């Protein structure tokens, strides 16, 4: 093997090492097709420098903020992350339109015996339409769920952090 072949092999391995795990990607793809009403789309990671990422309330890595395009037209954005529950973490998805307005939130994987009610469509609907200018408050403009207090507070905090982060990223013309 020459240097060119080795370089291509290393690059290929690096490309496959990033992105969402297959079981999450399948769920995300299904939601994107449903929400944006498209069959084919591109799903490309937005890489945020570690210098900027370290100043944001939300955690941004190489594989959790994505641009969604169809026929080269920007449809919106997807954010996939984890938030703490009582003893574990849950995976969630936030889909945004191109103006950074929340179109949908979804709990992708919930790993606790209690508190899974936060995954209900009815409860998650309250985040639709939220923007970077909204301030979410548990028990005020975010409905509490008996038996899911920790998860509800966690999701509320995660959404607030994301909205604040989007505001900063937008002001810096990153998204």
Order of alpha helices (4+ residues) and beta strands (2+ residues): alpha-alpha-beta-alpha-beta-beta-beta-beta-alpha-alpha
